[in-house]
Amino acid sequence: MNHYRFYRKHELAFARNLLSKAKQSLKQILFISGSSGVGKTSFFDLFKKEYCDGCLVIKGGFQPLNQNHNIAY
């Protein structure tokens, strides 16, 4: 996982900045999106494990309804 942390240094810094603001009672939300297989779940799991002790973290997903409509949950 160390190589992953190196390649995602900018993204982790951005997410840590949002977390810092949230800990100051400033409402924050972070959406993680991307194509299949780019590491969204790995990024989420690493960030939650390393930085979110004592935080409420909500993980959702995306489900296509049909060709023209999608729903996030």
N, C-alpha and C positions, 0 to 999 in steps of 0.2 A: 504494500500500500504506500510505501514511501515515494516511489516513482510517481504515483498518481498525485500525491500532494504537491510534488514539484511541478507537474504539468498544469495543475489547477490552482496555482498560487494566486493569480489575479482574482479568480472567482471566489476562492476561500476568503481573501481579504475583503472583497465586496460584501459577502455574506456576514463576516465578522463585524463589519461596520454597521450593517443593519441590526444585528443582534445587540451591539453596544447601544444603539439608539433605543431599541426596544426596552433594554434594561433601565433606561432613563425615562420610562413611561411614554415614549414617543411611539405611536402605533406604526408598525412596519409589516410588510407582507413581501414574501419572496416567492416568485414562481420560477420553477426550474423546468425548462422545456428543451426539446431537441429531438432529433431523429432517433429511431430505435438503435440501441447499441452504442451510443456515444458516452455513456457513463452517468446518466442522471441519477439512477438509484445508488451507484457507488458514491457519487458526490454527496447526496443526501445522507446516506448512512455514515460516511466519514464525518461530515459536519455535525450531525446529531451526536455522534459518539464523542468527538473531540471537544466540542464547544457548547453543547446545549444542556449541560447538567442543570437540572432544576427548571428547565423551560418546558412550556407546553408547545409541542411540535405536532402539527396536523399534516398528515400525508394523504393526498387524494389521488385521483387518477382521471382518466379521460376515456370516454366510451363513444364511439361513433353510433348515432341513431340510424342514419341513412345517408344517402349520397350528399344531401344538402344541409344536414343538421348534426350537431355534436353536443354532448353534454359533459360538463366537468363535475366531478364528485369529490 
